[in-house]
Amino acid sequence: MQLGTPLAAIRRAFVGGCTLWICALLCGAPARGAEPLRYNRDIRPILADNCFACHGPDSAARQAELRLDQRDAAIEMEAIAPGKPQDSSLVERIRSDDPEKRMPPPETKKTLNEEQKRLLAQWIAEGAEYELHWSFIPPQRPELPAVKNEAWAQQPIDRFVLARIEAAGLSPAPEADRRTLARRVSLDLTGLPPAPELVESFVADASPDAYERYVDKLLASPAWGEHRGRYWLDYARYADTHGIHFDNFREMWTYRDWVIDSFNQNMPFDEFTIENLAGDLLPDATLAQKIGSGFNRCNMTTNEGGIIDEEYLVLYTRDRTETTAQVWMGLTAGCAVCHSHKFDPLSQREFYEMSAFFNNTTQGARDGNIKDTPPIISVPVAPRDERYE
């Protein structure tokens, strides 16, 4: 997997992604028909909104020792009898007219509508199968859906979009005019409105691949990496100042430029990951690889006189651990600093086992209120970009 795929593939992904976004706004929930219910799509949202606060993973708030977020626990407490909604206390309670028995309780101000009650009963009748959270389920390549207007579907993803549109009894909107397309694509790929001459060139281009060639020009622009890199720098908590107390300038711009160059050079994502986390530890690490490990130096630091050094060294390690978990693992690991995570599969012990990898830096607790706190490396200054002259 690469940060930027080959240009043609990026074009396809961009066009399909925009269409999918529009379709989601138009179509809402997918049509069910005779399709079996799916826990993550149809059932978890109902339980999460109405039941998990009292019957979920939070042991401190749990009522009646009942967990509805775990299949075995729900079956053991007879809340769910797979295949037998008539024997499931969950169905009985949600349908009860007795305020002493009805779930959710009246005092919660939550009420299930008839469709939600029907879905829960149908799900139990179908076997009450649970699913892992979607983020822990390996992606699978689905079959392409059948569509009526096959000529409209130019890419595989278009068929999924069109199937949703047709199921809602709608038709795709007509293609926008070229000037509108030019502006939309430029804002999405570069974050900037297109240069007038670029728009005029696209409007005047009568070739069949005019749109693709226009997108290629945008992808070849340095602004592509600057725009996409901006999001990554947010994930990496990049800043040009120390943060916290004095918040003075620090020289981190070389990491910023490395991120931008990585996107513009289409660096493979596995290499990008390795060099962010440990580029300086690679055998015979290049200067660029050492700069890449600046991800670990983007944390806030301080030179405040009253701090306890050991406390702040621990805070720096914690910051690196939490950020790495969020960015690469999609886990909100911060909860596990004080206790095993209640929602994500991460124990407190595992958090500190992971943090040990980030607790071996020679960085001091105090940044000295200077721009280049050790450890540092010397980096030649690149020629100034002519765009800024």
C-alpha positions as CSV (number, residue, x, y, z in Angstrom):
1,M,0.0,0.0,0.0
2,Q,1.3,3.4,-0.9
3,L,0.6,6.9,0.3
4,G,-0.2,8.0,-3.2
5,T,-1.2,5.4,-5.7
6,P,-0.3,5.6,-9.4
7,L,-2.1,8.6,-11.0
8,A,-4.7,6.7,-12.8
9,A,-5.7,4.8,-9.7
10,I,-5.9,8.0,-7.7
11,R,-8.2,9.4,-10.3
12,R,-10.5,6.4,-10.0
13,A,-10.5,6.5,-6.3
14,F,-11.2,10.3,-6.3
15,V,-14.1,10.1,-8.7
16,G,-15.6,7.0,-7.0
17,G,-15.1,8.5,-3.5
18,C,-16.9,11.7,-4.4
19,T,-19.8,9.9,-6.0
20,L,-20.1,7.6,-3.0
21,W,-20.2,10.6,-0.6
22,I,-23.0,12.2,-2.7
23,C,-24.9,8.9,-2.8
24,A,-24.7,8.5,1.0
25,L,-26.3,11.9,1.4
26,L,-29.0,11.0,-1.1
27,C,-29.9,7.5,-0.2
28,G,-29.6,7.2,3.6
29,A,-29.9,3.7,5.0
30,P,-29.4,0.8,2.5
31,A,-32.4,-1.2,1.4
32,R,-32.9,-4.4,3.4
33,G,-35.2,-6.6,1.4
34,A,-34.7,-10.3,2.2
35,E,-31.0,-9.7,3.2
36,P,-30.2,-11.1,6.7
37,L,-29.6,-8.5,9.4
38,R,-26.0,-7.6,10.3
39,Y,-25.1,-6.8,13.8
40,N,-22.7,-3.9,13.1
41,R,-25.0,-2.3,10.6
42,D,-28.5,-2.9,12.0
43,I,-28.3,-3.9,15.7
44,R,-25.2,-2.4,17.4
45,P,-26.4,1.2,16.7
46,I,-29.7,0.5,18.5
47,L,-28.1,-1.2,21.5
48,A,-25.3,1.4,21.7
49,D,-27.8,4.3,21.7
50,N,-30.3,2.8,24.1
51,C,-28.8,-0.1,26.1
52,F,-25.0,0.0,26.5
53,A,-24.9,2.8,29.0
54,C,-26.4,0.4,31.6
55,H,-25.6,-2.9,30.1
56,G,-22.3,-2.4,28.3
57,P,-18.6,-2.5,29.0
58,D,-18.5,0.1,31.8
59,S,-18.5,-2.0,35.0
60,A,-19.1,1.0,37.2
61,A,-22.3,1.9,35.4
62,R,-23.6,-1.6,34.7
63,Q,-27.0,-2.5,36.0
64,A,-28.2,-6.0,37.0
65,E,-24.8,-7.5,36.0
66,L,-26.2,-7.7,32.4
67,R,-23.9,-7.1,29.4
68,L,-25.6,-6.8,26.0
69,D,-22.3,-6.0,24.2
70,Q,-21.1,-9.6,24.6
71,R,-23.1,-12.5,23.1
72,D,-22.2,-15.1,25.8
73,A,-23.0,-12.8,28.6
74,A,-26.4,-11.8,27.1
75,I,-27.3,-15.5,26.5
76,E,-26.2,-16.5,30.0
77,M,-28.5,-13.9,31.6
78,E,-31.3,-15.1,29.3
79,A,-31.7,-11.7,27.7
80,I,-31.2,-13.4,24.4
81,A,-32.2,-16.8,23.3
82,P,-30.8,-17.3,19.8
83,G,-33.5,-18.3,17.4
84,K,-36.2,-17.8,20.0
85,P,-37.3,-14.2,20.4
86,Q,-40.4,-15.4,22.3
87,D,-38.0,-16.7,25.0
88,S,-35.8,-13.7,25.1
89,S,-36.3,-11.3,28.0
90,L,-34.8,-8.5,25.9
91,V,-37.8,-8.7,23.5
92,E,-40.2,-9.1,26.4
93,R,-38.9,-6.0,28.2
94,I,-38.7,-3.7,25.1
95,R,-42.3,-4.6,24.3
96,S,-43.7,-4.3,27.8
97,D,-46.3,-1.6,28.7
98,D,-45.4,-1.9,32.3
99,P,-43.1,1.1,33.2
100,E,-41.5,-1.1,35.9
101,K,-40.4,-3.6,33.3
102,R,-40.0,-1.6,30.1
103,M,-36.6,-1.1,28.7
104,P,-35.1,1.4,28.2
105,P,-36.6,2.6,31.5
106,P,-38.8,5.8,31.3
107,E,-36.3,7.8,33.4
108,T,-33.7,7.5,30.7
109,K,-35.9,9.4,28.3
110,K,-35.0,6.9,25.6
111,T,-37.7,5.0,23.6
112,L,-37.4,2.4,20.9
113,N,-39.7,2.8,17.9
114,E,-41.6,-0.1,16.4
115,E,-39.0,-0.6,13.6
116,Q,-36.2,-0.9,16.1
117,K,-38.2,-3.4,18.2
118,R,-38.9,-5.4,15.1
119,L,-35.3,-5.4,14.1
120,L,-34.1,-6.7,17.5
121,A,-36.7,-9.5,17.4
122,Q,-35.8,-10.4,13.8
123,W,-32.1,-10.4,14.7
124,I,-32.7,-12.8,17.6
125,A,-34.9,-15.0,15.4
126,E,-32.0,-15.2,12.9
127,G,-29.6,-16.4,15.6
128,A,-28.5,-13.2,17.3
129,E,-25.0,-13.4,15.7
130,Y,-22.6,-10.7,17.0
131,E,-19.7,-9.2,15.0
132,L,-16.4,-7.6,16.2
133,H,-16.2,-3.9,15.9
134,W,-15.9,-3.1,12.2
135,S,-12.4,-1.8,12.6
136,F,-11.2,-5.2,13.7
137,I,-12.8,-7.1,10.8
138,P,-10.4,-7.8,7.9
139,P,-11.7,-6.2,4.7
140,Q,-13.2,-8.5,2.2
141,R,-13.7,-7.9,-1.5
142,P,-17.5,-8.1,-2.1
143,E,-19.3,-9.2,-5.2
144,L,-20.2,-6.4,-7.6
145,P,-24.0,-5.7,-7.4
146,A,-26.3,-5.9,-10.4
147,V,-27.4,-2.5,-11.7
148,K,-29.8,-1.4,-14.4
149,N,-27.9,1.5,-15.9
150,E,-24.6,-0.4,-16.5
151,A,-23.4,2.2,-19.0
152,W,-23.1,4.8,-16.1
153,A,-20.9,2.6,-14.0
154,Q,-17.4,3.2,-15.3
155,Q,-15.5,1.8,-12.3
156,P,-16.3,-1.1,-9.9
157,I,-17.1,1.3,-7.1
158,D,-19.6,3.0,-9.3
159,R,-21.8,-0.1,-9.3
160,F,-22.1,0.0,-5.5
161,V,-23.0,3.7,-5.7
162,L,-25.5,3.1,-8.5
163,A,-27.1,0.1,-6.7
164,R,-27.9,2.4,-3.7
165,I,-29.2,5.1,-6.0
166,E,-31.5,2.7,-7.9
167,A,-32.7,1.1,-4.7
168,A,-33.9,4.5,-3.6
169,G,-35.7,5.0,-6.9
170,L,-33.4,7.8,-7.9
171,S,-31.2,8.5,-10.9
172,P,-27.6,9.9,-10.9
173,A,-27.3,13.6,-11.3
174,P,-25.9,14.8,-14.6
175,E,-22.2,15.5,-14.8
176,A,-21.2,19.0,-13.8
177,D,-19.8,21.5,-16.3
178,R,-16.1,21.6,-16.8
179,R,-15.4,24.8,-14.8
180,T,-17.3,23.3,-11.8
181,L,-15.4,20.1,-12.1
182,A,-12.1,21.9,-12.4
183,R,-12.7,23.8,-9.2
184,R,-14.0,20.8,-7.2
185,V,-11.1,18.6,-8.1
186,S,-8.5,21.2,-7.4
187,L,-9.9,22.0,-4.0
188,D,-10.0,18.4,-3.1
189,L,-6.5,17.4,-4.4
190,T,-4.6,20.5,-3.6
191,G,-6.7,22.5,-1.1
192,L,-6.5,25.5,-3.5
193,P,-8.7,26.9,-6.3
194,P,-7.2,26.1,-9.7
195,A,-5.1,28.7,-11.6
196,P,-7.2,30.4,-14.3
197,E,-4.8,29.2,-17.1
198,L,-5.2,25.6,-15.8
199,V,-9.0,25.8,-16.0
200,E,-9.0,27.4,-19.4
201,S,-6.7,24.6,-20.7
202,F,-9.0,22.0,-19.3
203,V,-12.1,23.6,-20.8
204,A,-10.5,23.8,-24.2
205,D,-9.2,20.3,-24.1
206,A,-11.4,18.2,-26.4
207,S,-9.6,14.9,-25.9
208,P,-11.5,11.9,-24.4
209,D,-9.0,11.8,-21.5
210,A,-9.1,15.6,-20.7
211,Y,-10.4,15.1,-17.2
212,E,-7.7,12.4,-16.4
213,R,-5.0,14.7,-17.8
214,Y,-6.2,17.6,-15.7
215,V,-6.2,15.4,-12.5
216,D,-2.6,14.3,-13.4
217,K,-1.5,17.9,-13.5
218,L,-2.9,18.5,-10.0
219,L,-1.3,15.3,-8.7
220,A,2.1,16.4,-10.1
221,S,1.9,19.7,-8.3
222,P,3.8,20.2,-5.1
223,A,0.5,21.4,-3.6
224,W,-0.7,17.8,-3.7
225,G,1.8,16.7,-1.0
226,E,1.4,19.9,0.9
227,H,-2.4,19.4,1.1
228,R,-2.3,15.7,2.0
229,G,0.7,16.1,4.2
230,R,-1.2,18.7,6.2
231,Y,-3.6,16.1,7.5
232,W,-0.8,13.8,8.5
233,L,1.0,16.6,10.4
234,D,-2.2,17.0,12.4
235,Y,-2.1,13.3,13.3
236,A,1.5,13.7,14.2
237,R,0.7,16.7,16.5
238,Y,3.3,18.8,14.5
239,A,3.9,22.4,15.6
240,D,6.6,25.0,15.1
241,T,6.6,25.8,18.8
242,H,7.2,23.8,22.0
243,G,3.8,24.2,23.4
244,I,2.8,24.2,27.1
245,H,4.4,27.0,29.2
246,F,6.7,29.2,27.0
247,D,5.5,28.0,23.6
248,N,8.6,29.4,21.9
249,F,9.9,28.5,18.4
250,R,11.5,25.2,17.7
251,E,13.0,23.9,14.5
252,M,10.8,21.0,13.3
253,W,10.3,22.2,9.7
254,T,12.6,19.5,8.4
255,Y,10.1,16.8,9.5
256,R,7.3,18.8,7.9
257,D,9.1,19.0,4.6
258,W,10.0,15.3,4.8
259,V,6.3,14.4,5.2
260,I,5.4,16.6,2.2
261,D,8.1,15.1,0.1
262,S,7.0,11.6,1.1
263,F,3.6,12.2,-0.3
264,N,4.8,13.8,-3.5
265,Q,7.4,11.0,-4.1
266,N,4.7,8.4,-3.5
267,M,6.6,6.6,-0.7
268,P,5.1,3.2,0.1
269,F,3.1,3.3,3.3
270,D,5.1,0.5,5.0
271,E,8.3,2.5,4.5
272,F,6.6,5.7,5.7
273,T,5.5,3.9,8.9
274,I,9.0,2.4,9.6
275,E,10.8,5.7,9.1
276,N,8.3,7.7,11.2
277,L,8.6,5.3,14.1
278,A,12.2,4.3,13.9
279,G,14.0,5.7,10.9
280,D,17.0,6.7,13.0
281,L,17.4,3.1,14.2
282,L,17.6,1.6,10.7
283,P,21.0,0.1,9.7
284,D,23.1,2.8,8.0
285,A,20.2,5.2,8.3
286,T,20.2,8.0,5.7
287,L,19.7,11.7,6.7
288,A,16.2,11.5,5.4
289,Q,15.3,8.4,7.4
290,K,16.6,10.1,10.5
291,I,14.5,13.2,9.8
292,G,11.5,10.9,9.3
293,S,11.8,9.7,12.9
294,G,11.0,13.3,13.9
295,F,7.5,12.0,14.4
296,N,8.7,11.0,17.9
297,R,9.8,14.6,18.6
298,C,6.6,16.3,17.8
299,N,5.3,16.1,21.4
300,M,4.9,19.2,23.5
301,T,7.8,20.0,25.8
302,T,8.5,22.6,28.6
303,N,11.2,24.4,30.3
304,E,9.1,25.5,33.3
305,G,11.2,25.7,36.4
306,G,8.9,24.0,38.8
307,I,8.4,20.7,37.0
308,I,9.5,17.3,38.3
309,D,11.8,16.0,35.6
310,E,10.8,12.3,35.9
311,E,7.1,13.2,35.7
312,Y,7.6,15.0,32.4
313,L,9.8,12.3,30.9
314,V,6.9,9.9,31.7
315,L,4.4,12.3,30.1
316,Y,6.5,12.5,27.0
317,T,6.7,8.7,26.7
318,R,2.9,8.5,27.3
319,D,2.3,11.1,24.6
320,R,4.3,9.1,22.0
321,T,2.6,5.8,23.0
322,E,-0.9,7.3,22.8
323,T,-0.2,9.1,19.5
324,T,1.2,5.9,17.9
325,A,-1.7,3.9,19.0
326,Q,-4.2,6.4,17.7
327,V,-2.5,7.0,14.3
328,W,-1.5,3.5,13.4
329,M,-3.8,1.2,15.4
330,G,-6.9,3.3,15.6
331,L,-7.1,2.8,19.4
332,T,-7.8,5.5,22.0
333,A,-5.1,4.1,24.2
334,G,-5.1,6.9,26.7
335,C,-7.7,5.3,28.9
336,A,-5.3,2.4,29.6
337,V,-2.8,4.7,31.3
338,C,-4.9,4.3,34.5
339,H,-6.9,1.1,33.9
340,S,-7.5,-1.5,31.3
341,H,-9.5,0.0,28.4
342,K,-13.3,-0.4,28.8
343,F,-14.0,-0.1,25.1
344,D,-10.9,-1.0,23.1
345,P,-9.1,-4.3,23.4
346,L,-6.1,-2.9,25.3
347,S,-5.1,-3.7,28.9
348,Q,-3.2,-1.4,31.2
349,R,-0.3,-3.8,31.2
350,E,-0.2,-3.8,27.4
351,F,-0.1,0.0,27.3
352,Y,3.0,0.1,29.4
353,E,4.6,-2.8,27.5
354,M,4.2,-0.7,24.4
355,S,5.3,2.5,26.1
356,A,8.6,0.8,26.9
357,F,9.6,1.1,23.3
358,F,9.3,4.9,23.5
359,N,11.1,5.2,26.9
360,N,14.7,5.0,25.6
361,T,15.2,8.4,24.2
362,T,18.1,10.7,25.3
363,Q,15.8,13.7,25.2
364,G,15.8,15.6,28.5
365,A,12.8,16.6,30.5
366,R,13.4,20.4,29.9
367,D,13.7,21.8,26.4
368,G,15.9,24.7,27.5
369,N,13.6,27.2,25.8
370,I,15.7,26.9,22.7
371,K,15.0,26.1,19.1
372,D,17.1,22.9,18.8
373,T,16.8,20.8,22.0
374,P,19.1,17.8,21.9
375,P,19.4,15.2,20.5
376,I,19.6,16.9,17.1
377,I,21.1,16.5,13.7
378,S,22.4,19.1,11.2
379,V,20.4,19.4,8.0
380,P,21.5,21.3,4.9
381,V,19.0,24.1,4.0
382,A,17.3,23.3,0.7
383,P,17.1,25.9,-2.0
384,R,14.2,28.3,-1.4
385,D,11.0,27.5,-3.3
386,E,10.6,30.0,-6.1
387,R,6.9,30.1,-5.4
388,Y,7.8,32.1,-2.2
389,E,10.2,34.5,-3.7
